[in-house]
Amino acid sequence: MGALLRREGLGSSQVTLWRRQYHQGVLQALRDDQRGRKPLHDPRDRELDRLRRENARLTQKLKQAETIIEIQKKVAALLGNPIETSESLEKPC
């Protein structure tokens, strides 16, 4: 044990201090009870990334649909058959 302490540059008093802290429970927070390989990423992070990508995709799809609807309204107005929107239907006469 003495050779190991000398090689690592530690004194026996440091080992004594660590033992005392261990028995008092001070080092309990540093102990990892789960065995095996640790996950690289939290599963919630992957789910969050997936939801963000889906949100961006759906937002782009919505913009495209709104653009198509606006073009259809303009074409209908040019042809003399204007499309009534829900906003114009809700206004009292």
Beta strands, then each sheet from edge to edge (+ up, - down):
end
